[in-house]
Amino acid sequence: MPNSETRQSGANDTGLSDDPVIVGAENIAKLIYGEVEGQREGHIRRIYHAISKKELPTFSLGGRVHARRSTIMRWIEAQESAA
C-alpha cells in the first residue's frame, strides 16, 4: 500500500479521487445551469447535445452519463477564459 507521501493529494486508500462523480444528465445540468423553473428539459437537451459533440468532459458507465464535479468546474473556467 502506498504511503501518504506517494499518494496524490485527495486520493483515498483505493487510489481514486475523493472528488464526487455526478450521475445523469439532469444532475450535470443542475450543476451548470442551476435549478431554473421551466428550463429543465431544455438544459438536459443542451447537455446531451454537448456530449454528442464531445464538447463536455463526461464518461459513460452502465448506459448513464457521468462527470466529475472538478472536471466540469475546470471546463467552465476554460470556457470563461476563452470568451
Summary of the structure (lengths in Angstrom):
residues: 83
radius of gyration: 15.3
end to end distance: 44.3
largest distance: 49.9
contacts: 175
relative contact order: 0.16
helix: 43%
strand: 16%
